[in-house]
Amino acid sequence: MRHEWLEHVQRLSWDTPITVTLTSATVGSVVTLAWITASNARRRKRQRHDTVLELALSLERHARACRTMMHKAVWALTASAGHGRHDVRKDVTIPSFAFPDTLDWQVLSRRTISELREYPATVHAAREHVEAFREFGEPTDFCWQVEFECAKTAMSALVLARATRRRFGVETWKPGAKDSAMERELSDFIANAEARRKASLQGPKQFAFEQRLEARPIDARTNEIAPSAST
């Protein structure tokens, strides 16, 4: 039976109707499959581009909201002298953040999703940190903490948005005149704030060191008096 089947195949010619039909069907299936694959790839690429662009835009919007809150914290600190401390500061906090619900996360890699998902958690942790100063801290400390944490949060949003755009080949952000120097302003503010914090932490240590230096002559005189008194 097998030998007969092989002979039948060998007798087939490429120009027979059945061979032409089978060949045409095979070629047509391959072409159709290739076209569907290419179409799906283009659609997926377009979906990825739109998703990444929306992700970057949402991060950049949050950065602008944080910078606005920095100005609001300064205003609240200035106005707290003539108003109730809670009334002035009730709306001063780090802006909340959540990615849009319409995003198609499936078009992104797991690594990218993991990196992006960490940002809302970071914002939430920063909000909890500054809220600890609301009820028990002084207005100056609270407003400064809000301003400082907003600056760091905004800077993180801009860095993450720029990296996400670059990774997927999405157009770079072109801020308007009002936001053109935002990243540099945030960087300078964070650097100055870190320097002030470092100086404030070193202040008590320096004061204690100077106190010890001032106490040394007294200790020396005490040591000199002790032998003379014993004689």
C-alpha positions in Angstrom: 0.0 0.0 0.0 2.8 2.3 0.9 4.6 1.5 -2.3 1.6 2.3 -4.4 1.1 5.7 -2.6 4.7 6.6 -3.4 4.3 5.7 -7.1 1.1 7.8 -7.2 3.0 10.8 -5.8 5.8 10.4 -8.2 3.4 10.3 -11.2 2.0 13.7 -10.2 3.2 16.6 -12.3 3.5 20.2 -11.3 1.2 21.3 -14.1 -1.7 19.1 -13.1 -4.8 20.9 -11.9 -4.7 19.4 -8.5 -1.0 20.3 -8.0 -1.6 23.9 -9.1 -4.6 24.2 -6.8 -2.7 22.9 -3.8 0.3 25.1 -4.6 -1.9 28.2 -5.0 -3.8 27.4 -1.7 -0.5 27.0 0.1 1.0 30.2 -1.2 -2.2 32.0 -0.5 -2.3 30.8 3.1 1.3 31.8 3.6 0.7 35.3 2.2 -2.4 35.7 4.3 -0.7 34.6 7.4 2.2 36.9 6.7 -0.1 39.8 6.2 -2.1 39.1 9.4 1.2 38.8 11.3 2.5 42.1 9.9 -0.9 43.8 10.5 -0.9 42.6 14.1 2.6 43.8 14.6 1.8 47.2 13.3 -1.3 47.4 15.5 0.6 46.3 18.6 3.4 48.8 17.9 0.8 51.6 17.6 -0.9 50.5 20.8 2.5 50.4 22.6 3.3 53.9 21.3 -0.1 55.3 22.5 0.2 53.5 25.9 3.8 54.8 26.5 2.8 58.3 25.4 -0.1 58.3 27.8 2.1 57.0 30.6 4.7 59.7 30.0 2.1 62.4 29.9 0.5 61.3 33.1 3.9 61.4 34.9 4.7 64.8 33.5 1.3 66.2 34.6 2.0 64.9 38.1 5.4 66.6 38.0 3.7 69.9 37.2 1.1 69.4 40.0 3.9 68.7 42.5 5.7 71.9 41.5 2.4 73.9 41.9 2.0 72.4 45.4 5.5 73.6 46.2 4.4 77.1 45.6 1.3 76.5 47.6 3.3 75.2 50.5 5.3 78.5 50.5 2.1 80.5 50.4 0.7 78.5 53.3 3.8 79.1 55.4 3.6 82.8 54.8 -0.1 83.0 55.5 0.0 80.8 58.6 1.1 83.8 60.8 -2.4 85.4 60.5 -4.6 82.4 60.1 -5.4 79.1 61.8 -2.6 76.7 61.2 -4.9 73.8 60.1 -7.1 76.0 57.9 -4.1 77.2 55.9 -2.5 73.8 55.6 -5.5 71.6 55.1 -5.0 71.4 51.3 -1.2 71.3 51.3 0.1 67.8 50.7 1.7 65.8 47.9 -0.7 65.4 45.1 -2.0 61.8 44.8 -1.2 59.8 41.7 -2.7 56.9 39.7 -2.1 55.8 36.2 -5.2 56.1 33.8 -7.5 53.1 33.9 -7.6 53.0 30.1 -4.0 52.0 29.7 -3.3 48.7 27.8 -0.6 47.3 30.1 -0.4 44.0 28.0 1.6 45.7 25.3 4.5 46.4 27.7 7.1 44.1 29.1 7.0 42.8 32.7 10.2 44.8 33.6 8.7 48.0 32.3 5.4 47.4 34.1 7.3 46.7 37.3 9.3 49.9 37.1 6.3 52.0 36.4 4.1 50.4 39.1 6.7 51.4 41.7 6.0 55.1 41.2 2.5 55.3 42.7 3.8 53.4 45.7 6.6 55.9 46.1 4.1 58.8 46.0 1.9 57.1 48.6 4.9 56.6 50.9 5.9 60.3 50.5 2.3 61.4 51.3 2.3 59.3 54.5 5.7 60.8 55.5 4.5 64.4 55.2 1.2 63.6 56.9 3.1 62.7 60.0 4.1 66.4 60.3 0.6 67.7 59.9 -0.9 67.1 63.3 2.3 67.2 65.4 4.8 69.2 63.5 5.3 73.0 63.4 3.9 74.8 60.3 7.5 75.6 59.2 8.5 72.0 59.4 5.4 70.7 57.7 5.4 73.1 54.8 9.1 72.6 54.2 8.6 68.8 54.2 5.8 69.1 51.6 7.9 71.4 49.5 10.9 69.1 49.7 9.0 65.9 49.0 7.1 67.4 46.2 10.4 68.4 44.5 11.8 64.9 44.8 8.5 63.3 43.6 8.3 65.7 40.6 12.0 65.0 39.7 11.4 61.2 39.9 8.3 61.6 37.6 10.3 63.5 35.0 13.2 61.1 35.0 10.9 58.1 34.7 8.9 59.7 31.9 12.0 60.6 30.0 13.4 57.1 30.3 10.1 55.5 29.3 9.9 57.7 26.2 13.5 56.9 25.2 13.1 53.2 25.7 10.2 52.8 23.3 11.2 55.5 20.8 8.4 57.9 21.7 8.9 61.6 21.0 10.7 63.5 23.7 8.8 65.9 25.9 8.7 69.5 24.6 7.6 71.6 27.6 6.2 75.1 27.1 7.9 78.2 28.2 6.5 77.9 31.8 7.9 74.4 32.2 11.1 74.7 30.2 13.4 75.1 33.2 11.4 72.9 35.6 13.8 70.0 35.8 16.8 72.3 36.4 14.8 74.3 39.1 13.9 71.1 40.8 17.4 69.8 40.7 18.8 73.0 42.2 16.1 73.1 44.9 16.8 69.5 45.9 20.6 70.1 46.1 20.1 73.2 48.2 17.6 71.5 50.5 20.0 68.6 51.0 22.8 70.9 51.8 20.6 72.8 54.4 19.5 69.5 55.9 23.1 68.3 56.2 24.1 71.5 57.8 21.3 71.4 60.3 22.3 67.8 61.2 25.9 68.8 61.7 24.9 71.9 63.7 24.3 70.1 67.1 27.5 68.0 66.6 29.5 71.2 66.0 28.0 72.9 69.0 28.8 69.9 71.2 32.4 69.9 69.9 32.8 73.6 70.6 31.4 73.0 74.1 34.0 70.3 74.7 36.8 72.7 73.5 35.6 75.4 75.9 35.5 72.9 78.8 39.1 71.7 78.3 40.8 74.8 80.0 38.4 74.3 83.0 39.4 70.7 83.2 43.1 71.7 83.0 42.8 74.2 85.8 40.9 71.7 87.8 43.7 69.2 87.4 46.2 71.8 88.5 44.3 72.8 91.6 43.9 69.2 92.7 47.6 68.5 93.3 48.2 71.9 95.0 45.3 71.3 97.4 46.7 67.8 98.3 50.0 69.4 99.2 
